[in-house]
Amino acid sequence: MDVFIYEPVAYKKIKANSIKVRVGNISIPVVSIDDLIKLKKISGRQQDMEDIRALKKVKLHEKKKK
């Protein structure tokens, strides 16, 4: 979980693009892969750059499944 002091990307946009993940009887909003990549680019930490590479692979895999 990340906590932001400012909104690097508009919250309304992130919320609108979020996906719902069902865990038992609870529906949890989760940031989209595209928005997560944007947030990680803004952060610019080395670990985030590695995460971006992994997220792009996940995105490519999901695209192939469709």
Contacts in CASP RR format, 6 or more apart in sequence:
PFRMAT RR
TARGET T0000
AUTHOR 0000-0000-0000
METHOD contacts of the structure
MODEL  1
MDVFIYEPVAYKKIKANSIKVRVGNISIPVVSIDDLIKLKKISGRQQDME
DIRALKKVKLHEKKKK
2 39 0 8 1.000
8 38 0 8 1.000
8 39 0 8 1.000
8 42 0 8 1.000
9 35 0 8 1.000
9 38 0 8 1.000
9 39 0 8 1.000
9 42 0 8 1.000
13 35 0 8 1.000
14 31 0 8 1.000
14 32 0 8 1.000
14 35 0 8 1.000
15 29 0 8 1.000
17 31 0 8 1.000
17 32 0 8 1.000
17 34 0 8 1.000
17 35 0 8 1.000
18 29 0 8 1.000
18 30 0 8 1.000
18 31 0 8 1.000
18 32 0 8 1.000
18 35 0 8 1.000
19 29 0 8 1.000
19 30 0 8 1.000
19 32 0 8 1.000
20 27 0 8 1.000
20 28 0 8 1.000
20 29 0 8 1.000
20 30 0 8 1.000
21 27 0 8 1.000
21 28 0 8 1.000
21 29 0 8 1.000
21 30 0 8 1.000
22 28 0 8 1.000
31 39 0 8 1.000
33 55 0 8 1.000
33 58 0 8 1.000
33 59 0 8 1.000
33 62 0 8 1.000
34 59 0 8 1.000
36 55 0 8 1.000
37 52 0 8 1.000
37 55 0 8 1.000
37 56 0 8 1.000
40 48 0 8 1.000
40 49 0 8 1.000
40 51 0 8 1.000
40 52 0 8 1.000
40 55 0 8 1.000
41 48 0 8 1.000
41 52 0 8 1.000
END
